Amino acid sequence: MKLFRFKNTLRLVPLVCFLIFIMFNMTPVFASEDMAGLQEEINALNTKINALDNRLNKTELHTATDKISLGLELRTRVDSIHYEDMRIAPSWLMNGFFIDAMTNPITGQALTPEDIPMLMTMMPPGSTLQDMIAMSGFNGATKDYIQGMMAFLSSMGMTPEAEKYNADNDFMFTNRLRLEMKSKISGNLSFGGRLSMYKVYGDSSGIKFNTGSFNDIYLDGNTTSVPHGDTVHVERAYFNYKTGTDRVPVNVSFGRRPATEGPPLEYKNYSMEGGSPMAPIINWQFDGASLSFGLEDVTGIPGAAFKLCYGVGFESDWGNSYSLTDGRHIEDATFGGFIATLYDNELTSVELNYAHAWDITDGFTGLMLMPFIPFEEADGTYAFEMNKGGYISRMQATENIGDFDLATILVRSNLSELLADIDVFLSLSMSHTKPDDLSKNPFYGLMGMGLLSSNGDMEEQDGYSIYTGAIFPMPFKARLGVEYNKGSKYWINMTGAEDSLVASKLAARGSVVETYYIQPVVNKNFFLTLGGVFYDYDYTGSGNPLGAPVKISDMKAFDAFFPVADKVWNVYLSATLRY
C-alpha cells in the first residue's frame, strides 16, 4: 500500500515541475502587461493634474489682477551740473547779522534810522562799510533800523556788490523707483495709485541744507519729485467713479491727485501723459478732487471734454503753532480751475487750462536745515542765531499774502500725415498776481516781501511764458527732442515738482534750452536718454512767489542772502526700465 502511494507520488512530480515551470515563465509576461497599464493610468492622471493646475493658476491670476495690477519703473541717472556766475552776499555782510548792534549812547535804546548819520561820524577816517558793520551789526537791532540802513546805503550808492563764483557737481548718480497701481473694481469704479522712491547715491538723510530753493525743502508737494532718500512715499492714490449718460459720460475722482508730469512732458519722458494739469502752469503733488464731462457726442467735436479741479496746498489748522487757537488765523491755501479739451483727433489736440489760487501763503509746512534762524523779539528787535548744530526746522506759513491766476493753452500735433513722424507743441501761458499782505516770517518780513513784491509795495503784476518744442524720428527707432521756454520778469507758476536737480525750467524768469536723444533698447520697456539743459536766468526768484524779481545784472548784496544762479549747464544720461 505504501509502495503504491509512493509510486503515485512519483508520477505527480513531473506534473508539478511542469506547472512550476509554466508559472515562473509566465509571470514576467503578466507583470509587464500590468506595469504598462499602470503607466498609462499614471500618465493620464498627470495630464489631468496639469490641466487642473493650469486652470487654478489662471483663476488665481485672474482673481489677483481683478484686485490690483502693478507696474514698475526704475530709472538710474547721472547728472553733471555746472553753475556759472553764482551771486552771494559777501561773508562779512552776512556775519553782520550775528554781530550785536550798538545802542544809542544817549538814550540807551536800540539804534533807529535817525541814528545812522551819528554812527557814520563815530567811524575813524578811512573806515569802510565792512569796518562799520564789524563795529555795529544787526543782531538786536529793530526792523526799522535794518531797513533804514539798507535804504541809506542804497541812496548813497554804497550798497555792496554781490560776490561771484562758479560751482560744479561733476557727477551725481540717482535712482528713482516707481510702483504703479491700478484696479478695476467694477465697470464704473476704479483705483489708481503710485508709490515712489527717489534718492541720490550715498544719501538717505531726506533733509537738505536750505540754499533758497523749494527743492531744498521737504514739502508735501515734492516728496517724490526731488531726491529724499530711500523712503517710499505715496505719490498718488485716488479713485474714479464713472456715471452720467451715454452721450455725456461723467467722472468723479477724489484723492492724492495725478498732478505731476502733465502735457506736454510725455515727449521728454517717452511715455503716455503722466498727469492731467498742463505742465507749464502746474506740476505739483497735491490732494483734491475733479469732476469731468465727456462732450464729444453732444458737441460733435472730436475729443471734447471739460474737467473741474480743486486742490488744497496748505492746511492751517493741523500741526501748526497757531492751530486751534483764538489768535491770529491763517487761512487754508486752496485752488480750483478747469481743463478744457477743445479738440483732439489723436493727431492734433488743443487744450486750455485755468487755475485760481486763493489765500496764497508765504510758505508751506515742511522740513529743512536753515543756515541761520531769525527771531523777532517782543520789543521789536531782531535776533539772529547761526545753526551751528545743524538742527532741522519745521517751517510753517505765517501769513496769507494774496491770490493769483494761471492760464495756459497748449497745441500739440503729429505731422505723420503731412510730412513725417514729427511731434510739435506750443504752449502760451500767463499769470496774474494780486497781493494783499506782507510776510510775517522774520526773514522775509525784514525785507518787506509779499507776493512778487518787496519793500512793502503791493502792486498787481502780470507774467508771461512761452514753451515750444519738436521731436524728430531718428535711426533705430530713436527720438531727438529740442525744447525752448522763456518766462518774463513777473512769471509765476506751480511747478516745484518738476523732474530736475537744478530747478523747474518752466518756472524760469529767463530762457532755457533743452535737447535730448532717446534710444529704445527693448521697445519702450528699456531705453537710454542722453540730454542737456542750459538755463540763462534774467531775473531772481524763479518759481518763488515771495519778493520782487531783480535783474541778475543789476542785483546787489542785499538781493543775494541766498545763492542766486545766473547760468546753469546740466548734462544727463539715464537708463530706464519700464514694465
VOGU-3710 file (C-alpha; in Angstrom, 3 decimals, decimal comma):
1> mklfrfkntl> 0,000/0,000/0,000  2,806/2,330/0,958  4,685/1,390/-2,195  1,632/2,172/-4,264  1,328/5,586/-2,693  4,996/6,343/-3,260  4,766/5,346/-6,929  1,736/7,558/-7,397  3,579/10,439/-5,786  6,493/9,962/-8,149
11> rlvplvcfli> 4,075/10,133/-11,052  2,952/13,608/-9,846  6,474/15,049/-9,695  6,747/15,698/-13,448  3,340/17,372/-13,418  4,268/19,654/-10,504  7,573/20,545/-12,116  5,793/21,410/-15,339  3,313/23,616/-13,536  6,118/25,393/-11,632
21> fimfnmtpvf> 7,986/25,943/-14,904  4,913/27,417/-16,554  4,195/29,662/-13,560  7,699/31,129/-13,332  7,977/31,685/-17,061  4,560/33,288/-17,475  4,813/35,804/-14,520  7,007/38,399/-16,359  4,502/38,458/-19,183  1,612/39,197/-16,841
31> asedmaglqe> 3,696/41,696/-14,815  4,782/43,508/-17,961  1,171/43,898/-19,047  0,164/45,172/-15,582  3,042/47,700/-15,491  2,134/49,060/-18,906  -1,448/49,579/-17,838  -0,379/51,225/-14,614  1,935/53,604/-16,505  -0,931/54,595/-18,791
41> einalntkin> -3,068/55,381/-15,762  -0,230/57,460/-14,237  0,238/59,413/-17,471  -3,473/60,116/-17,706  -3,527/61,249/-14,086  -0,563/63,598/-14,679  -2,374/65,095/-17,653  -5,440/65,733/-15,516  -3,299/67,267/-12,730  -1,515/69,604/-15,171
51> aldnrlnkte> -4,808/70,695/-16,697  -6,257/71,322/-13,243  -3,116/73,241/-12,212  -3,330/75,442/-15,295  -6,972/76,202/-14,593  -6,177/77,052/-10,974  -3,259/79,301/-11,972  -5,444/81,180/-14,431  -8,151/81,554/-11,820  -5,703/82,797/-9,196
61> lhtatdkisl> -4,089/85,209/-11,666  -7,482/86,460/-12,804  -8,551/86,949/-9,189  -5,337/88,803/-8,337  -5,469/91,103/-11,338  -9,134/91,759/-10,653  -7,991/93,231/-7,328  -4,901/95,188/-8,372  -2,307/95,215/-11,151  1,215/96,529/-10,699
71> glelrtrvds> 3,606/98,335/-12,991  7,282/99,064/-12,471  9,618/101,866/-13,470  13,256/102,069/-12,398  15,489/104,870/-13,627  19,196/105,226/-12,983  20,595/108,594/-13,982  23,853/110,509/-13,805  23,899/114,323/-13,936  26,792/116,713/-14,454
81> ihyedmriap> 25,866/120,237/-13,305  27,854/123,454/-13,732  26,808/126,804/-12,222  28,397/129,934/-13,676  28,484/133,368/-12,002  26,538/132,453/-8,903  25,847/135,509/-6,745  26,040/135,636/-2,945  26,329/138,418/-0,371  29,893/138,917/0,981
91> swlmngffid> 30,642/136,853/4,072  31,448/139,977/6,136  27,952/141,314/5,418  26,338/138,001/6,345  28,397/137,911/9,552  26,980/141,337/10,424  23,673/139,677/11,309  25,442/137,851/14,138  27,300/140,919/15,470  25,478/142,839/18,184
101> amtnpitgqa> 24,095/146,203/17,216  25,185/149,218/19,229  22,732/151,103/21,383  22,277/154,839/21,331  24,803/156,114/23,921  22,415/158,890/24,949  19,095/157,032/25,193  20,481/153,556/25,824  17,898/152,256/23,366  18,346/150,307/20,134
111> ltpedipmlm> 19,513/152,381/17,200  16,910/153,907/14,896  17,273/155,006/11,252  17,852/158,562/12,546  20,973/157,334/14,357  22,733/156,178/11,187  24,463/159,545/10,479  25,706/159,541/14,086  27,108/156,062/13,609  28,937/157,222/10,490
121> tmmppgstlq> 30,626/160,071/12,399  31,865/157,639/15,033  33,939/155,747/12,476  37,669/156,566/12,169  38,777/158,280/8,929  39,262/155,854/6,063  36,895/153,297/7,557  34,917/151,102/5,207  31,386/149,793/5,353  32,869/146,480/6,409
131> dmiamsgfng> 34,521/148,217/9,377  31,232/149,839/10,353  29,351/146,531/10,223  32,087/144,929/12,322  31,597/147,630/14,974  27,791/147,592/14,954  25,967/144,741/13,303  22,299/143,871/13,020  21,818/141,412/15,876  19,470/143,044/18,365
141> atkdyiqgmm> 18,518/145,893/16,013  14,969/146,828/15,095  13,411/146,142/11,722  13,201/149,883/11,102  16,929/150,286/11,714  17,937/147,380/9,468  15,633/148,530/6,667  16,776/152,132/7,190  20,424/151,086/6,897  19,722/149,268/3,628
151> aflssmgmtp> 17,837/152,283/2,254  20,589/154,679/3,391  23,341/152,654/1,720  21,283/152,419/-1,462  20,667/156,179/-1,544  24,380/156,853/-1,032  25,419/154,345/-3,700  27,216/152,338/-1,035  25,320/149,048/-1,309  27,963/146,310/-1,569
161> eaekynadnd> 28,157/144,182/-4,683  27,294/140,510/-4,605  30,276/138,229/-4,961  30,518/135,907/-7,971  31,710/132,332/-8,072  31,316/129,088/-10,028  30,148/125,776/-8,628  30,368/122,285/-10,100  28,960/118,861/-9,392  30,820/116,780/-11,943
171> fmftnrlrle> 28,891/113,548/-11,446  25,847/112,811/-9,329  24,002/109,495/-9,586  20,359/108,968/-8,651  17,899/106,083/-8,560  14,161/106,574/-8,948  11,727/103,708/-8,358  8,024/103,882/-9,140  5,381/101,234/-8,474  2,193/101,909/-10,421
181> mkskisgnls> -1,056/100,528/-9,012  -4,323/100,071/-10,896  -7,526/98,301/-10,004  -10,874/97,960/-11,750  -13,404/97,200/-9,045  -16,415/97,281/-11,356  -17,446/98,654/-14,705  -17,684/102,180/-13,339  -15,333/102,192/-10,329  -11,539/102,090/-10,435
191> fggrlsmykv> -8,481/102,978/-8,374  -5,127/104,441/-9,361  -2,001/104,984/-7,317  1,764/105,274/-7,352  4,434/104,549/-4,749  7,754/106,280/-5,358  11,294/106,379/-4,043  13,887/108,865/-5,322  17,373/109,028/-3,875  20,890/110,230/-4,535
201> ygdssgikfn> 23,642/107,624/-4,438  25,160/107,662/-0,966  22,470/109,772/0,734  19,228/108,911/2,509  19,004/111,743/5,027  15,891/113,177/3,366  16,529/116,705/4,722  18,635/119,242/2,844  20,535/122,389/3,771  18,413/125,347/2,640
211> tgsfndiyld> 20,079/127,392/-0,090  16,962/129,335/-1,015  15,227/126,909/-3,380  11,949/124,996/-2,992  13,996/121,915/-3,916  15,783/122,301/-0,574  12,605/121,933/1,483  10,892/118,638/2,277  7,390/119,643/1,172  4,094/117,862/0,648
221> gnttsvphgd> 4,290/118,927/-2,988  7,698/117,432/-3,829  8,232/114,371/-1,618  8,775/112,072/-4,609  9,839/114,571/-7,271  13,060/115,653/-5,553  15,531/113,125/-4,067  14,542/112,494/-0,446  16,318/109,256/0,425  15,249/105,619/0,309
231> tvhverayfn> 11,815/106,176/1,875  8,881/105,061/-0,261  6,165/107,731/-0,443  2,581/107,656/-1,653  2,753/109,973/-4,648  -0,740/109,197/-5,958  -3,840/107,492/-4,566  -7,268/108,263/-5,983  -10,494/106,655/-7,141  -12,542/107,265/-10,287
241> yktgtdrvpv> -16,295/106,773/-10,369  -17,948/106,866/-13,786  -21,571/107,855/-14,185  -23,633/110,106/-16,439  -25,289/109,137/-19,709  -24,128/107,509/-22,922  -23,882/110,926/-24,567  -22,304/112,745/-21,611  -20,127/110,421/-19,519  -19,216/111,880/-16,128
251> nvsfgrrpat> -16,200/111,003/-13,979  -15,838/111,867/-10,281  -12,462/111,493/-8,582  -11,055/112,186/-5,099  -7,643/111,561/-3,536  -3,982/112,387/-3,961  -4,078/113,644/-7,499  -2,125/112,562/-10,603  -0,953/116,164/-10,881  2,674/115,791/-11,991
261> egppleykny> 4,278/115,361/-15,423  1,258/116,563/-17,369  1,255/117,524/-21,062  3,495/118,071/-22,945  6,170/116,387/-20,788  5,252/112,973/-22,212  7,578/113,622/-25,158  10,671/114,028/-22,981  9,584/111,217/-20,668  8,975/108,831/-23,605
271> smeggspmap> 5,637/107,865/-22,071  1,916/108,415/-22,119  0,534/111,566/-20,496  1,652/111,496/-16,872  -0,995/113,755/-15,330  -3,925/115,993/-16,135  -2,870/119,597/-15,329  -0,835/121,291/-18,043  2,840/121,160/-17,015  3,596/124,818/-17,934
281> iinwqfdgas> 1,452/126,037/-15,014  1,005/123,112/-12,576  3,467/120,330/-11,785  2,935/119,758/-8,080  1,739/116,928/-5,846  -1,481/117,804/-4,059  -4,671/116,368/-2,621  -8,017/117,260/-4,134  -10,846/116,280/-6,446  -12,042/116,506/-10,039
291> lsfgledvtg> -15,328/116,311/-11,926  -15,084/115,737/-15,678  -17,573/115,583/-18,533  -17,160/113,915/-21,923  -18,655/116,281/-24,506  -17,646/114,701/-27,810  -21,059/113,236/-28,639  -23,117/116,302/-27,728  -20,809/118,818/-29,439  -19,632/116,771/-32,404
301> ipgaafklcy> -16,069/117,957/-31,666  -13,502/115,136/-31,549  -12,222/114,583/-28,015  -14,157/117,485/-26,484  -14,139/117,334/-22,671  -14,353/119,599/-19,643  -12,903/118,959/-16,184  -13,343/120,917/-12,953  -10,473/120,644/-10,458  -9,960/121,512/-6,791
311> gvgfesdwgn> -6,955/121,155/-4,506  -5,520/122,089/-1,114  -1,969/123,400/-0,897  -1,797/124,240/2,807  -3,920/123,205/5,797  -3,593/125,845/8,505  -5,452/124,109/11,339  -3,328/120,983/11,555  0,035/120,717/13,269  0,933/124,419/13,263
321> sysltdgrhi> 1,709/126,638/16,239  -1,482/128,623/15,664  -3,763/125,629/15,006  -6,848/125,528/17,229  -6,067/128,883/18,844  -8,143/132,039/19,083  -5,271/134,262/17,990  -4,279/135,446/14,505  -5,648/132,973/11,994  -4,063/131,837/8,734
331> edatfggfia> -6,498/130,709/6,064  -6,033/127,462/4,134  -4,368/127,886/0,750  -6,675/126,361/-1,883  -7,021/126,462/-5,638  -9,503/125,490/-8,308  -9,932/125,684/-12,035  -10,734/123,783/-15,176  -9,154/121,858/-18,037  -10,968/122,087/-21,363
341> tlydneltsv> -10,103/119,805/-24,266  -11,183/121,951/-27,197  -10,168/119,465/-29,901  -8,404/116,107/-30,050  -8,443/113,788/-33,066  -5,426/111,751/-31,824  -3,101/113,626/-34,196  -3,781/117,217/-33,176  -5,084/118,500/-29,852  -5,874/121,891/-28,334
351> elnyahawdi> -6,296/122,219/-24,565  -6,922/125,129/-22,206  -6,053/125,050/-18,505  -7,010/127,756/-15,985  -6,410/127,838/-12,221  -7,086/130,356/-9,467  -5,299/130,182/-6,114  -6,930/131,682/-3,022  -5,132/132,874/0,112  -1,633/132,008/-1,038
361> tdgftglmlm> 0,641/131,681/1,987  4,233/132,824/2,446  5,303/129,230/2,926  4,158/125,659/3,436  4,615/123,085/6,147  7,910/121,339/5,601  11,304/120,373/6,962  14,697/121,885/6,194  18,038/122,798/7,694  18,341/126,594/7,911
371> pfipfeeadg> 21,854/128,129/7,905  20,636/130,675/10,459  17,479/131,243/12,470  15,951/134,738/12,813  13,687/135,745/15,694  11,558/138,830/16,207  11,538/139,609/19,916  8,604/141,086/21,819  10,269/144,521/21,898  10,526/144,603/18,087
381> tyafemnkgg> 14,231/143,815/17,888  15,633/141,033/15,728  17,914/138,275/16,940  19,901/136,007/14,612  21,466/132,689/15,564  23,771/130,576/13,437  22,583/126,989/13,170  25,907/125,530/14,264  24,318/122,300/15,432  22,667/121,588/12,096
391> yisrmqaten> 19,227/121,409/13,679  16,250/120,588/11,477  13,487/123,188/11,425  9,791/122,727/10,766  8,577/125,637/8,698  5,003/126,901/8,585  3,163/129,699/6,847  2,932/132,978/8,757  0,585/134,988/6,540  -1,791/134,856/3,585
401> igdfdlatil> -0,178/137,138/1,012  -2,751/137,215/-1,814  -4,274/135,396/-4,793  -3,060/134,573/-8,271  -4,394/133,292/-11,590  -2,681/130,918/-14,020  -3,719/130,037/-17,567  -2,180/128,196/-20,493  -3,245/126,994/-23,922  -1,413/124,009/-25,379
411> vrsnlsella> -1,406/122,888/-29,017  0,134/119,527/-29,950  0,315/117,828/-33,322  1,877/114,851/-35,035  2,875/115,593/-38,633  2,882/111,991/-39,881  0,111/112,641/-42,418  1,753/115,824/-43,704  5,492/115,265/-43,502  6,915/112,619/-41,183
421> didvflslsm> 6,525/111,205/-37,691  7,418/114,551/-36,133  5,731/115,808/-32,959  5,460/119,543/-32,316  3,908/121,537/-29,487  3,410/125,140/-28,414  2,204/126,472/-25,075  1,393/130,110/-24,276  0,879/130,922/-20,595  0,141/133,883/-18,360
431> shtkpddlsk> -0,013/134,628/-14,637  -1,625/137,435/-12,651  -0,818/138,155/-9,010  -2,907/140,171/-6,561  -1,010/140,738/-3,283  -2,850/141,823/-0,158  -0,359/141,443/2,709  3,316/141,040/3,592  5,064/138,018/5,029  5,288/137,803/8,824
441> npfyglmgmg> 8,235/135,436/8,622  11,104/137,247/10,404  13,492/136,937/7,451  11,075/137,768/4,630  9,296/140,369/6,736  12,621/142,086/7,306  12,872/142,552/3,539  9,244/143,724/3,306  8,406/140,836/0,989  4,948/139,960/-0,266
451> llssngdmee> 3,530/138,276/-3,361  6,078/139,234/-6,060  6,727/142,425/-4,101  9,405/143,908/-1,845  9,868/146,957/0,379  6,192/146,941/1,273  4,957/147,515/-2,281  1,858/145,537/-3,187  1,162/146,025/-6,875  -0,637/143,557/-9,126
461> qdgysiytga> 1,654/142,020/-11,729  1,264/140,064/-14,976  3,693/137,418/-16,152  4,057/135,506/-19,403  5,736/132,348/-20,644  6,224/130,514/-23,926  7,145/126,839/-24,204  7,680/125,064/-27,516  9,401/122,005/-28,899  9,781/119,455/-31,686
471> ifpmpfkarl> 10,592/115,747/-31,545  12,100/114,081/-34,623  12,377/110,398/-35,659  15,930/109,052/-35,828  17,550/105,781/-36,967  16,950/102,631/-34,901  13,572/103,981/-33,708  15,239/106,727/-31,666  13,765/110,185/-30,990  15,531/113,560/-30,926
481> gveynkgsky> 13,844/116,365/-28,995  14,554/120,097/-28,909  12,680/122,340/-26,451  12,743/126,043/-25,567  10,946/128,094/-22,947  11,136/131,689/-21,758  9,484/133,414/-18,803  9,050/137,134/-18,160  10,040/139,157/-15,076  6,842/138,524/-13,121
491> winmtgaeds> 6,150/134,996/-14,384  4,999/132,624/-11,629  3,601/129,079/-11,696  3,305/125,956/-9,523  5,935/123,606/-10,954  8,133/122,859/-7,948  7,741/119,098/-8,513  9,368/119,187/-11,941  11,888/116,412/-12,561  15,057/118,488/-12,233
501> lvasklaarg> 18,020/118,556/-9,861  18,646/122,230/-10,696  15,212/123,876/-10,588  11,996/123,882/-12,574  12,899/125,053/-16,059  9,271/126,013/-16,731  9,389/128,419/-13,762  12,433/130,239/-15,150  12,367/134,016/-15,457  14,678/133,821/-18,394
511> svvetyyiqp> 15,437/131,351/-21,194  16,004/127,599/-21,119  17,042/125,307/-23,978  16,936/121,518/-23,681  17,848/118,771/-26,129  17,554/115,023/-25,602  18,137/111,823/-27,565  16,053/108,779/-26,627  17,243/105,363/-27,823  14,968/102,336/-27,235
521> vvnknffltl> 16,851/99,153/-26,380  13,928/96,795/-25,715  10,953/98,569/-27,262  9,615/101,107/-24,744  10,383/98,794/-21,833  14,053/99,730/-21,642  15,585/102,862/-23,146  18,502/105,262/-22,789  18,259/109,055/-22,710  21,121/111,492/-23,272
531> ggvfydydyt> 20,237/115,143/-22,743  21,431/118,614/-21,895  19,773/121,716/-20,419  21,036/125,309/-20,462  19,458/127,835/-18,087  20,024/131,550/-18,713  18,236/133,472/-15,975  17,278/137,127/-16,458  15,708/137,783/-13,036  15,961/136,493/-9,485
541> gsgnplgapv> 13,455/134,344/-7,625  12,284/131,987/-10,370  9,447/129,850/-9,019  9,305/131,767/-5,728  6,182/133,866/-5,034  7,975/135,953/-2,388  9,816/139,143/-3,288  10,050/141,383/-6,326  12,264/139,963/-9,096  15,557/141,801/-9,640
551> kisdmkafda> 17,507/141,771/-12,891  20,503/139,470/-12,449  22,940/142,009/-13,908  21,708/144,739/-11,504  21,458/142,783/-8,256  23,346/143,825/-5,136  24,405/142,033/-1,980  21,060/142,608/-0,253  19,425/140,653/-3,106  21,670/137,637/-2,536
561> ffpvadkvwn> 21,409/136,459/1,055  20,879/133,047/-0,559  22,860/131,939/-3,665  21,396/133,211/-6,943  22,064/131,382/-10,222  22,860/133,244/-13,435  23,670/130,458/-15,909  23,495/126,692/-15,421  24,536/123,761/-17,632  23,121/120,315/-16,873
571> vylsatlry> 24,110/117,221/-18,893  22,478/113,899/-18,044  22,426/110,244/-19,096  19,764/107,832/-17,885  18,694/104,217/-18,310  15,012/103,498/-17,696  13,285/100,153/-17,182  9,507/100,394/-17,502  7,211/97,379/-17,359
//
